[in-house]
Structures are given as C-alpha cells and as structure tokens.
Amino acid sequence: MRLAMVGTGYVGLVSGACFADFGHQVTCVDKDESKIAALRRGEIPIFEPGLDALVASNVKAERLTFTTDLKASVAEADAVFIAVGTPSRRGDGHADLSYVYAAAREIAEALEGFTVVVTKSTVPVGTGDEVERRIREVNPKADFVVASNPEFLREGAAIRDFKFPDRIVVGTSDERARKALSDIYRPLSLNKAPIMFTARRTAELIKYAANAFLATKITFINEIADLSEKVGADVQEVARGIGLDNRIGSKFLHAGPGFGGSCFPKDTRALVKIAQDHDVQLRIVEAVLGVNDNRKRAMARKVATAAGDLRGKTVAVLGLTFKPDTDDMREAPSIPLVTGLLDMGAKVRAHDPVGMEQAHKELPDIEYAGDAYACVKGVDALVIVTEWAEYRGLDLERLRQAMAQPVVIDLRNVFSPEDMAEHGFVYESVGRAPVRRFRRSTDLEALAAAKGKSARRRKSAEASLRSLAEQE
C-alpha cells in the first residue's frame, strides 16, 4: 500500500522505516528541509539501534523516500499517518496539539480519493473528532476516515517493538478503515500480533492509561526502595518476589532515580489535565507525578549524604540520557541531579556513550569526558545515572585507582554491594543496605589481608579502607 508519514521524529521515522520493511511504499514528510536533506544522505537524526541500517536498506530498495512535499505525498496515499510532536503545553501540562491540527489542515487540502487519516501521535481523548471536523471544514467533499493507531514503542527497542508488538490498537468504527489498517499490518500476522479494534476515543485513552500505569509501577517500586533502605531489605529481591506474581509481572519494577523521557512525564501530566477537564480527579496519577518530581530532586541530596560536603569537590556522572540505547535527554533524571550538584558547589564531569551532544544543550556548564575512565580521574565521587551496558563491565580496580576518593553512588544498582566492598569502595545504591564502613584498624588490616593474593591488591584494599575509616 502507499503510505504517507507526516513527521520524521522518533515515531514517524521508526514507523515509516518499519512499514517500508513490510513491503509498503512509504513517503516520510517533514517541513524541515535540512532534516529531509540529511535523511536523503543517510544521516539519522536520532539514535536508535538498527534504525540506520533499516532506513538504508529500504531507501536502496526504493520503498522509502523523504520529501517536504506534503501535497503530492498525501494525494497518492491510501493512508496518511500523523506522527508529529505533542509536547506538554507550557504552564498547564495539557498536550500541545498545534502541530497535529496544522498537519490535519494541510492534509485536508491535499486529499484525493478515499484516504484513511491515522493519528499515530499521542493525543488526548477526542482529538480524532476534532481532526475530522477540521478536515471536513477545509474540504467538505473529501472522502476520508480518521482512525486512531497509538504507538507503543520503547526507545532503544523500537524496531523490535514495532515488528513484534504485544498488541496493535486501532480505533475506528468504519469498515473501510478497519480493512485498510488490517492490510497495512497484515505482515505481522505471522508473529500472531493481535489487532484490537475499538472505538476511536477508547484507542486514544488506551495509550494514556498504559503509560500512566507503567509510570505508576516505576514510582511504586521507588517508594518501596526507600522503605527497603530503612528496614534493611533488598529492593531487587522484593521486586523479584512480587514480579513473579503473574498478576503483577516483573517489568518496570526497577528502582532508580525516577522516570523521564518523551512519554511518561508528558503523558501522565496530560492524562491528569484530561481528567480535570471532565471533572474527574486521578489521585493516583497525580501522586505518581509528585513522587517522581520529588525523587529526581532528592538524588542530589543522596550524593551529598554519601560524599559529604560537595563544595569544591568534583563529581563524575556516568550516563546522561533518560535510559540506555537512546540519545534522548527529554526530562532525563540527570538534569535535576546535575543541577542540584552544581547548586551544592560541586564541579561535575560527565560521560554518556551517545547522549553528550544532546546533553550539552541542557547542561552547558559541566565538563564532558571522552570515556568512563577519563570521567572518573581524580574525582571525589562517582554517580551512575544511566545503566548503559558498557558501564556494567567497568574494571573496578582501575576505577578505584583513578578516583581521588572511593565513593560510588549507584542509582541504577548496576553493581553488587559485595563486589564494591571487596574493591574498597564506599558504595550507596537504591533500596539496598549500604556497605558497612570500617572504623577499627584491626578491621582494616584483617580485610586488607583477605583481598586477593597479589601485593598490589592488598595494598590497594588497605589504602581504600583506611581512607574510609578516616572519613568516618
């Protein structure tokens, strides 16, 4: 089928490339001429594993093209997907639908023959009705149907999520639209992906409800992590214990510095505003937002508690993006963390495998390092904010030798407390008991003697532990 994808952001580009890989003829449209020119040169504006190869192969096969000409693309299309941004409106949290409505107007002017207009952007309940009204207002004679088809893509795993989805939600009561979207997604029938047909407003609400529930799971386990620290429990074992209950499930039960990114903060705020507009109070979702905002700010205080007075000290931050395998910095926990550290008088040096260019726009007043070991050289404390795979394999001995003080605050529970104790670190994680600090010289000498067989290891361990004792 011939598809037009209006918008070449994260959702539009991934969806367009995947649809082309299904064998459809896809044209991705964007007003940004420089962006389209870059895409034609094979330059991908976002980091998403595998996307560059997927785009290149489908461009080569002539199934995927890029253009600024919306009119021609829509006129030839069997279905037009609206995949533009819906950011939070400044000041009130409502979703900004100006890009959606601008796209709808331009689509209306270009429609020829029967066309399914599909809102793939995350939009408040009732947006499809308004899109339909606006198209009808501009082009009363147009033969079209507006359907909702929300996306459920995780950044860093978007291509797999698109090709092996848990479900495909389509909101329409029109049989022609149902058939068209069934044909578009037919290649996924081999993966037995269920297509769920609903009313349009129901589909719009499903997206918000899903994101709000996942955000709630994250916030819940973060509060349990705080309790775990107080009572001496291990939040990771708690999460596993409750996650094995198939009514709960293990996904999104990972304690950390709070959720961020392009979806959860924006969509939960928008859902609260939608409810308020209809005289409904979503107390649970409101609490989730409040707890998450407070948690992000509290992370800097957690660092100060572990490292002491931060004035004049240098703190290394590993990981800046809101999650691994993306360069997305939108509402990343690293932003309030770093801002808090700077406010406390610390100097901050940071590293991220792919996110430093984007991070510099949000955090221009810090130092950036070329790799993790350069980042930690001579620092007084290390904070792990994003659990990139390469950080899990760091050489702890080399890490310890590079740091001025062996203080690690692990906000993603990347390392085990036992390993960190063995290497002589002051180690704080999330929802787990802190590593015991040693006071008596006999404790230091006994433990230092047990640290491996090499003299170098014993010397390093003894120096680290004596340093900890002096700090106490």
N, C-alpha and C positions, 0 to 999 in steps of 0.2 A: 504494500500500500504506500501511498505518497503522504508523508507526514511533514508538517512544519512545526518546529520547536522555537517558540518565541522566548528568547532569553538564553544566554550561553554561560550562565553562572553554574554553580555546583550541580543543581538538579537538572537544568536544561542540557548541559554538556554530557553528563553521565547518561541521562535518559536517551538523548539523541544518539550517542555512540552505541548504546546497547540495542536500541531499536534497529539501527542500521545493521548491527551484527546479526539480528534476527532475519535480515534479508529485505527489510523495508527500505524505501527510498526516502532519506531524511535530509531536510534542509534546516540548518540551525540559523536563526536570525537574531541579529543584535544591532542596536543603533550605534554602538561604539566601533567606529571604523578601524581604529588602531587594534582593537581586540580581534576583530574579524581578520585583519591582515596578518596578525600574529598566528591565529589558528590556521590560516591557509599555509603559513610557513612551517606548521607543525609544532608551534610553541604553545604549550598548555598553560593557561593562566592560574591553575590551582594544582596542588599536589594531591594526587590520588593514585595509589599503587595500581599499575597496569593500564591507566587511562591513556597515557601517551601512545602505547602500542596499539590499543584498541581503536583509537582515533585514526592513527596512521594506516592501519590495515583496511579500515572501511573507506577512508579517503582514496586509498590506492585502488580499491575495488569499485570506486565511483558510486558508492551507496550513501556517502555522507559528504555534504557540501556546506559551505558557510557563506553567508551573504548579509548585506544590510538592506536588501530589497524585500521588505515585508509584503508588499502588494503582490508581487509576482509569485512569491512562495505560497501565500495563502490561497491565491486564485487557483493554483494547481493541486492543492492538498485535499485529501479525503478527510483528514483530521488535523486540527491545529491545537497544539498544546501550549497553554500559557504557563511559563515557568520563570516568571520574574520574581524579584525580591519582594517580601512583605515584612520589612523591618518594624520594630516597635516604634510607634509614633512618639516623638519627644514629649515628655511631660506627663502623659497619661497611660502609657502602656498598650493602648489599642494598636492593632496591626495597621500599618500604613498601606492602604490599598490603591494609592495613586498610580503605581506602575501597572497594576492589574487593570484598572479602568482605562488607562491610556492605551494599553495593548488591545483591550476589547474594542475601543473606538476605531483603532487602525484596522483591526481585523474586520470589523463591520463594513468598512469602506471597500474592502478587497474581496469579499465573499462572492464566489461564483459557483452555482450548483449546490447540491446538498453537501453540507460540511458539519462534522462534529467538532465543536469547540470545547476543549477539555481544560479545566483548571487543575493544573498539577501543583501549583504553588499552594502553600498552606494558607488557607483563608478562613475568616470567621463564618459561622453558620449564616446562610442567607446570601452569601456573596454571589453564588451561582445565579440566584434570582435577579440580582442587580446587574450582573454581567449580561444576562439575557435581555433585561429591559433596555439596557444601554445600546446593545447591538440592534435591537428592534427599533429603537428610537432613531438611530442613524440610518438603518437600511431596512425599512418596513417590509420589503418584498423578499428579503433573504430567506433561503431555505436552510435552516440550521437547527441544531440541538446543542444545548450547553450541558455538559456532564462534569462530574467531579471524579478525579482519579488521584487521590493523595499519594505522595511518595513516602516510603518507609526505609530510607537509605541511611546507613551508618557511615559517617566519614571514616575513611581508612578501609572500609569493606564494602563500598558502594556497588561495585560491579558484581560481586558475588550476591549481594542482597537483591540486586535487580534481576539477576538470572536465576536465582534460587530463593524466591521470596516465600515468606510464611503465608502470605495471602496477597491477593490483588483486590483492592476495593474500588468498585465502580458505582458511582451514584447517578442513576438516571432511571426514568420510568418510560423512556422512549425505546421501542423495539429496534428501530434503525440504529440508534446509538449503541444499544446492547450488542447487536450483531457486529457493528464496526469495531468496537473495542474487544470483543471476543476474537475477531480475526487478527487484530493487532497483537494480542497476547497469545495467540494460538501456539507459537513455538514453545511456550513454557508448559504446554500440556504434557510434554514428555517428562518434565520434572514434577508433574502432578501438583502444580501450584493451584490452589483453589481460587477461583474468581468469585468474589462475593458481590452480588448486585443488591443495591439498597436504594432508598430514596436519596436525592441529591443532598439534602440537608443532613441526613444521617451520615453520609460519607464524610462531609465536612467536619462533623463533630467527632467522628471516629479518630481522625488524625490528632486533634487536640487532646482527646481523652487518653489516647495511647501515650503521648508524650508526657502528659501530666502524671499518669500512673507510674511510668518509668522514673520520672524525676522524684516521685514520692518514695519509691524503693531506695533510691540513692540517699535521699535525705534521712529516711528511716534508719538505714544501716549506719550512717554517720552519727546519728544520735546514740545508737547502741554502742558505737565505738567509744564515744565519750564516757558512757557508763562503764564499758569494759575496762577502760584505764583506771577508773576509780575503784572498782571492785576486784581488780586483779585477774580479769578474764581475758581471753584472746578473741578479738572480734572476727578473725578469719575462721576460727573453729566454730564460733557462733553462726557465722554466715553459712558455713558448710552444713551445720546441723539443721538450720531452718530451710536452707536451699534444697536439701534432699527431699523435702516435702513437695510432692508434685503440684500441690495447690499453690505453692509459693514460687518454686523454681530458683535456680542459682544465679541467673543473670541479673546484673545491675545491683548486686549485693556486695560491692567492693568499696570499703571505706576509703575516704580520701579527703581532699580539700574542698569538695563541693562540685556541683555540675556547672558546666559552661557550654560554650559552643553556639551554633547558629540557631538551634531549635528549642531546646528545653527552656532556657530563660525567657526567650521571646514568646514561645507558645503558651507557657503556663501563665505569663502575665496577660496575654491576650484572652485566654480562657476565663480568667477572673473578670476581665472587663466585659466580656460577652455575658457572663452570668449577672454582673451588676446591671447591665443594660436591660436585663429581663427580670430584675428584682429577685435574683437568687444569690445567696451567699455561699460560696465554696470555701468553707472554713479550712478544710484540709489542705487544699491547694494554696490558699493564702498563707497558711502556716509553713508549707514547704518553701515558698519563696522567701519568707522571712528568715527561716532557719538557714537556708542556703546562703543568703547575703551575709548573715552574721558569721557564718562559718568561714567564708573567704577572708573576712577581715581578721578573724581570730588566728589564722595561720601564722601571721607575722608575730603575734604575741607568743605562739608556741615556739617559734625560733628563738625569741628573746629569752624565754624561760630556760631553754636548753643551753644557749650560748652565753647568757649573761648580758650585761650592758653592751649594746651594739654600737655605741658611739665610737667612731674611728676604726671599727672593725670591718674586715672585708668578708662578705658572704657570697659563696658560689651558689648559683641556681642552675640545676640541670633540668631541662625541659621547660618550654615556654608555651607551646600550643596547648589547647584545652584537652587534647588526647593524642595518643601516638598515631602515626601514619597519616597525618594531615598537617598543612601549614596554617590552619585556621586559628586565629587569635581572638575571635569574637567571644567576649565575656569569659576569657580564659582565667582560671584561678590565679595564674601567675601575675596578672596585672595588679589586683589589690594586694597580693603578697609583696611584690617588689616595691610598690608604692609605700606600703607600711614599713618595710625595712628601711627605705630611704628616709621616711619621716622620723625613724628612730635613730638616725645618724649613721647608718651603715653605708658602706660602699658595696655595690653589687656588681658582680661579674657573672655573665650568663652564657649558656650554650644550649642550642637546640639543633638536631640534625637537619631540619629543613625549614624551621619557622623563624629564623633570625631576621630575615628581610621584612617579614610582616610584623614581627615583634618590635623592630626599631621604630615603626610608626606609632606604636602605643607606648613604648618605653625608650625614648631617645636619650635619656640621661644616665644610662648604665654602660658598662664595658661589655663587649662581646668577645668570646674566645673561639678559636678555631676547632677545638676538640675538648673533650671532657677533662683530660689531664691538664691541659693548659688552663682550663677554667678553675681548677681547684688549687693551682700552685700558690702556696703561701697564704691560703685563706684561713680564717678563724672558724668558719662553719660552712657546711655544705647542706643545701636543701634540695631534695629530689621532688620535683613537682609533676613531671610527666613521665610515665613509665615506658619510655622508649626501650626497645629490645636491646639496643647496644649498651644501655646503662646497666642492664642485668648482668652483663658479662665483664664488668669492670674488674681490674686486678686490685683487690682490696689492699694488698701490701704496698703496691705502687701508689695507690690513693692516699694511704696513711702517710707515706714518706713525703708526698708532695704538699700536704697540708701543714699549716703552722700549728693548728690545734685540731685534735682528732674528734671533732664534733659533727655528727651527721643527723639531720632531721629528715626522715624518710616519710613523706606524705602519701606515698603510694604502696608502702610495705613491700618494696622491691627485694630487700634483703632480710635474712633471718637474724633475730637478736643474738642467737648463739654464734653465728659466723662473725658478726660485728664485735662481739665481746672477745672472741678469740684473737681478733686483729687489733684489739686495744682501743676501740672507738667508744666515745660517749655516744650512745645511739638512742634516738627517740623515734618511734613510729606512731601509727594511728591505731588506737584501740587495742594496743598490746602493752604489757608491762614493760617499763623502761629497763635498760640494762643496769645491773647493780653497780654503784660506784664504790671504789675501794678506798679505805682510809688508812689501815694499819700497814706498816712496812712489811710485816710478815705475810700479809695477804698478797702484796705486790710481788715479793720475792718468790712465793710459792707458785703463783700463777705464771710469772715470767719464766720460771724454770720448766714449766709444762708446755710452753709454746713451741712445739716442733723440735727438731733435732739440730737445726743449724744455729750457730752462734749469732748470726745476723738476725734471725727470727727472735731469739731470746732477747737480744739487745733492744730490738725494736719494741717488743712487747713490754719489756721492763720500762723503757722510756715513756711509752704511751701511758702505762698505768700509773707511773709516778706523776706524770703531768695531770692526770685525772685527780689523783689524791691531793695535789697542790691546789687545784681548782676548788676542791671541797672545803 
